[in-house]
Structure formats: structure tokens, C-alpha cells
């Protein structure tokens, strides 16, 4: 998050390069990865395909931006951040097609969406930015962390959903059909979940949690738990 702040702040000086041209598309092939970390405001679509020979991303940006957009891979995580400073910059778009995806981290104002259902045994989702993460999943275990004001939107199927909120962003997961859900709320998020069998809520701060399904419920602390079944 510090890197993101520094990059944005540096663009306030007069030494930034002015851009005028159209976007150009460049494909970058990646070393093996299982995690995406988006630091720069970039609108990113993600597709997971285990049959791919190599993970790759297609970057659509103005010509001067491409050399400054870093997609370094370290410990099987691709870190996407812009090292340059530009004026009148058009939005950057990335289409990522990867062999596996065990975690997603968003630290910026960009959005991350899945273009197809992500089939993964387990996946961890961290939103410490201003943008939103919107995913369709089929995973045995999903871990969702909201650490700032950005939202997480989930749909699909999961056996276990674990939620931790420390920020003000919302979790919209009525359409993620989970057998069991465990929520630890430390922030002010509004949380919506579907729990078929078991729902555990730990209110460390008061907030509103809406649920659908007919689970066995366990509650610790004080908060507003709402039955949203129709």
C-alpha cells in the first residue's frame, strides 16, 4: 500500500510525461504463478485455465506506459505496478490468463473480475484498495479479507467461506452458495452471505450481517444479524 501511495503522489510534480496516443496491446508471458498482486490502478480480468502451457497477460495501454508497467514475478506472485509518472493517461486494461490462482491481492483503485468460473481447491482474496473484486468461484475453501473501502463480490459454490473484515468495504456473497460460513468482523463492513448448514459470526465491532439459507447459527459479541430469506 505504501508503494501505491508513493507512485500516485509522485505524479503531482511537473516532471511527468504527457501522453496523447491510443492504447496498444502487448502480450507478456509469465514465469509460473499462483498469485496476482495489483498495486497500480488497472482494470484486470482474470481467467484460470490449467491446460495452458504458460501463464500470460495482455496489457492494453499507451505506448509510453508499457516499459514502465512492471509485471515482476517473485515467489510465484506477479506484482503489477507502474514505475513511471504520466499526465493525461488513459486507463490501463489487463487480461490475465493463468494456469492456477490461489490468491488475489488488490491494493489500488482498479477492479479485478473473473471472466469465467474459477475452479480452484482454495483461494484467498485480499482487498486493501479502493477498487472492487468480483469473482465467480467453484472452490472448497474461500478466504475473503476486506481491509479498506473496496468491495468483494462473490458468486458460485464453496464448502467453506471464511470472512475477515477490518475496513468499510462490503462483502456481497448471497450468490456464493457455501455450506459453512465463519465471519470475523473488526470493521464497519456490511456483509451478505449464503450459509446452507452452519454460520458463525464473531462481532468484534458492531455492523450488519445479512444471511440467506437455514444454517445452525453461533454468535459471539453484539451486532445486527438479519435473516434475509424471502
C-alpha positions in Angstrom: 0.0 0.0 0.0 2.9 2.3 0.7 4.3 1.7 -2.8 0.9 2.6 -4.3 0.7 5.8 -2.4 4.2 6.9 -3.4 3.5 6.2 -7.1 0.3 8.3 -7.0 1.9 11.1 -5.0 4.9 11.3 -7.4 2.5 12.2 -10.3 1.8 15.6 -8.7 5.1 17.1 -9.9 5.8 18.8 -13.2 8.3 16.2 -14.4 5.5 13.8 -15.5 5.4 12.7 -19.1 2.3 13.9 -21.1 0.5 11.1 -23.1 -1.6 11.6 -26.2 -1.6 8.4 -28.2 -4.0 5.5 -28.4 -3.7 2.3 -26.4 -1.6 -0.6 -27.8 -1.9 -4.2 -27.0 1.2 -6.2 -25.8 1.2 -9.8 -24.6 3.6 -10.8 -21.8 4.4 -14.4 -20.9 5.0 -15.1 -17.2 7.0 -17.5 -15.1 4.8 -19.9 -13.2 2.5 -18.1 -10.8 -0.4 -18.8 -8.4 -1.0 -15.3 -7.1 -1.8 -11.8 -8.5 -1.0 -8.6 -6.6 -2.4 -5.4 -8.2 -0.7 -2.3 -6.8 -1.4 0.2 -9.7 -5.0 1.2 -10.7 -5.5 -1.2 -13.6 -8.8 -2.8 -14.7 -8.0 -6.5 -14.7 -9.9 -9.5 -16.0 -8.8 -13.0 -14.8 -9.3 -16.4 -16.4 -7.9 -19.7 -14.9 -7.1 -22.5 -17.4 -4.9 -25.4 -16.1 -4.4 -26.6 -19.6 -2.3 -23.5 -20.6 1.3 -24.1 -21.5 2.3 -20.8 -19.9 0.5 -18.0 -18.0 0.3 -14.7 -19.8 -1.2 -11.2 -19.6 -2.3 -8.9 -22.3 -1.7 -5.3 -21.5 -3.7 -2.6 -23.3 -2.0 0.8 -22.6 -0.5 3.8 -24.4 2.9 3.1 -25.9 4.9 5.1 -23.4 3.3 3.2 -20.5 4.4 -0.3 -21.5 8.1 0.0 -20.5 7.1 1.4 -17.1 4.5 -1.2 -16.2 6.2 -3.7 -14.1 4.9 -7.3 -14.0 7.7 -8.9 -11.9 7.2 -12.4 -10.7 8.5 -13.2 -7.2 7.7 -16.4 -5.2 5.1 -17.3 -7.8 3.3 -14.0 -7.4 3.0 -11.4 -10.2 3.3 -7.9 -8.8 1.7 -5.3 -11.2 2.7 -1.7 -10.6 3.5 1.4 -12.6 7.0 2.9 -12.1 6.6 6.0 -14.3 4.7 9.2 -13.9 2.3 10.3 -16.6 -0.2 13.1 -17.4 -3.4 12.6 -19.4 -3.0 8.8 -19.1 -5.8 6.6 -20.5 -7.0 3.7 -18.3 -4.8 0.6 -18.4 -6.5 -2.8 -19.0 -5.0 -6.2 -18.4 -6.4 -9.6 -19.4 -4.7 -12.3 -17.4 -4.9 -16.0 -18.3 -3.1 -18.1 -15.7 -2.7 -21.8 -15.0 -3.6 -21.5 -11.3 -4.8 -18.8 -8.9 -4.5 -19.4 -5.2 -4.7 -15.7 -4.1 -5.6 -12.3 -5.4 -4.5 -9.0 -3.8 -5.9 -5.6 -4.7 -4.1 -2.5 -3.3 -5.4 0.1 -5.7 -8.4 1.7 -7.3 -8.5 -0.7 -10.2 -11.1 -3.5 -10.4 -10.5 -7.3 -10.7 -13.1 -9.5 -12.3 -13.2 -13.1 -13.4 -14.4 -13.8 -17.0 -15.1 -17.5 -16.3 -15.8 -19.6 -13.2 -12.5 -20.1 -11.3 -12.0 -23.8 -10.4 -9.6 -23.9 -7.5 -9.4 -26.1 -4.4 -8.8 -23.0 -2.3 -8.4 -19.3 -2.9 -7.6 -16.3 -0.7 -8.9 -12.8 -1.7 -7.4 -9.6 -0.1 -8.9 -6.2 -0.8 -6.9 -3.4 0.8 -7.7 -0.9 -2.0 -10.4 1.3 -3.3 -11.5 -0.9 -6.2 -13.7 -4.0 -6.3 -13.0 -7.7 -6.7 -15.8 -9.6 -8.5 -15.3 -13.4 -8.9 -17.3 -16.5 -9.8 -15.8 -19.4 -8.0 -16.0 -23.2 -7.5 -13.7 -23.8 -4.6 -13.7 -26.0 -1.5 -12.4 -23.1 0.7 -12.7 -19.4 0.1 -11.0 -16.8 2.3 -12.1 -13.2 2.0 -10.3 -10.3 3.6 -11.7 -6.7 3.4 -9.1 -4.3 4.7 -10.1 -0.9 3.2 -13.1 0.6 1.4 -13.2 -1.6 -1.7 -15.9 -4.3 -2.1 -15.7 -8.0 -2.7 -18.5 -9.6 -4.8 -18.6 -13.4 -4.9 -20.8 -16.0 -6.6 -20.6 -19.7 -7.3 -20.1 -22.6 -4.9 -17.9 -23.3 -1.9 -17.9 -25.7 1.0 -16.3 -23.3 3.4 -16.3 -19.4 3.3 -14.1 -17.6 5.8 -14.6 -13.8 6.1 -12.5 -11.2 7.9 -13.3 -7.5 7.7 -11.3 -4.7 9.1 -12.3 -1.9 6.7 -15.5 -0.3 5.4 -15.9 -2.2 2.1 -18.8 -4.5 1.6 -18.9 -8.3 1.0 -21.7 -9.3 -1.3 -21.9 -13.1 -1.3 -25.5 -14.0 -1.4 -24.8 -15.8 -4.7 -21.9 -17.8 -3.3 -23.6 -21.0 -2.1 -21.5 -22.1 0.9 -22.1 -25.0 3.3 -20.4 -23.2 6.2 -19.5 -19.6 6.8 -17.3 -18.1 9.5 -17.2 -14.3 9.9 -14.8 -12.2 12.0 -15.8 -8.6 11.8 -13.5 -5.9 13.1 -14.5 -3.1 10.8 -17.7 -1.4 9.6 -18.5 -3.6 6.6 -21.9 -4.6 5.6 -21.7 -8.4 4.9 -24.1 -10.6 2.9 -23.6 -14.4 2.8 -25.4 -17.6 2.0 -24.9 -20.4 4.5 -26.6 -23.7 3.9 -25.6 -25.6 7.1 -23.5 -23.5 9.5 -23.0 -19.8 10.2 -20.6 -18.5 12.9 -20.4 -14.7 13.5 -17.8 -13.0 15.7 -18.7 -9.4 16.2 -15.6 -7.6 17.4 -17.3 -4.3 16.2 -21.0 -3.7 15.6 -22.1 -4.0 12.0 -24.9 -5.5 9.9 -24.6 -9.0 8.6 -27.4 -10.4 6.3 -27.6 -14.1 5.6 -29.7 -16.5 3.5 -30.1 -20.2 3.9 -31.2 -22.1 7.0 -28.0 -22.8 9.0 -27.2 -23.5 12.6 -26.1 -20.2 14.0 -23.4 -19.3 16.5 -22.9 -15.7 17.6 -20.2 -14.0 19.7 -20.5 -10.3 20.5 -23.1 -7.7 19.6 -24.2 -6.7 16.2 -27.1 -6.8 13.8 -27.7 -10.3 12.2 -30.5 -10.2 9.7 -32.4 -13.1 8.2 -32.6 -12.1 4.5 -34.6 -15.2 3.3 -37.7 -14.3 1.3 
